Amino acid sequence: MTVPGYPSTVGRVLERSARAGLVHVPVNFNARGEELEYLLTQSEPAAAFVDPALGPST
């Protein structure tokens, strides 16, 4: 599955997660501090898929 605007890898993760009965919770990549903590606390994630390209630059 290809999601327009996303690499094919993301599409495969979304498709296979849905087939496994998992729920996709989008998180704004600009979320920081308390906002990010709130999102992760409220959604109680069992796993997180992240793009290293969106992480802090070194």
C-alpha positions in Angstrom: 0.0 0.0 0.0 1.3 3.4 -0.9 0.1 6.5 1.0 0.3 9.6 -1.2 3.0 11.9 0.1 4.6 9.2 2.3 7.4 6.7 1.5 6.1 3.2 0.8 7.5 2.0 4.1 5.1 4.1 6.1 2.2 2.8 4.0 3.2 -0.8 4.7 3.5 0.0 8.5 0.0 1.6 8.5 -1.6 -1.2 6.5 0.0 -4.1 8.5 -0.8 -2.3 11.8 -4.4 -2.0 10.9 -4.6 -5.6 9.9 -3.2 -6.5 13.3 -6.0 -4.5 15.0 -3.7 -1.7 16.1 -4.8 1.9 16.1 -2.7 4.6 14.4 -2.3 7.7 16.5 -0.7 10.5 14.5 1.6 12.8 16.5 2.7 16.2 15.2 6.4 16.2 14.6 6.6 19.7 16.2 5.2 18.4 19.5 7.6 18.9 22.3 7.7 18.8 26.1 4.3 18.7 27.9 2.3 18.4 24.6 4.3 15.3 23.5 4.1 13.9 27.0 0.3 14.3 27.1 -0.2 12.7 23.7 2.0 9.7 24.6 0.4 9.3 28.0 -3.2 9.5 26.8 -2.7 7.2 23.9 -0.8 4.5 26.0 1.2 3.3 23.0 2.5 -0.2 22.9 4.9 0.7 20.1 6.1 3.8 18.3 7.4 4.0 14.7 9.6 7.1 14.2 11.5 8.6 11.4 15.1 9.3 12.4 15.2 12.2 9.9 12.7 14.1 12.1 14.9 13.7 15.2 17.3 16.3 16.6 20.1 17.3 14.3 23.6 16.6 15.6 
